Amino acid sequence: MSADEIRKWHRDPRSKEASLPHTRAELPFLADMLDTPKAEWSPEMRDKAMRAVNFIGRHEAQMRAQGKRFGTGALHCTRERQIALMNWGRKTPGCPEVT
């Protein structure tokens, strides 16, 4: 997601449906990270980037495994999981847009 998409998503009431408030509170920080050149990132920004990449990787791996197990295609895209991933700044390719 772009920085503007993240800021818009943070204001969207649907973003409250899957994550804890302290996770959602970090969305503006993620957007600021995208607006900051990586060479200028603080240690806190680097830590957040690592945590985000790890969270997204774990959840998308689970979606692939569940897609095979449940026969729902390449990814098992649930609304709650998609919202949780968007709360970490990720729109998963191959999943429909959250409505």
Secondary structure as GFF3:
##gff-version 3
##sequence-region A 1 99
A	DSSP	alpha_helix	3	11	.	.	.	ID=ss1
A	DSSP	three_ten_helix	13	17	.	.	.	ID=ss2
A	DSSP	alpha_helix	21	24	.	.	.	ID=ss3
A	DSSP	alpha_helix	27	35	.	.	.	ID=ss4
A	DSSP	three_ten_helix	38	40	.	.	.	ID=ss5
A	DSSP	alpha_helix	43	70	.	.	.	ID=ss6
A	DSSP	alpha_helix	79	86	.	.	.	ID=ss7
###
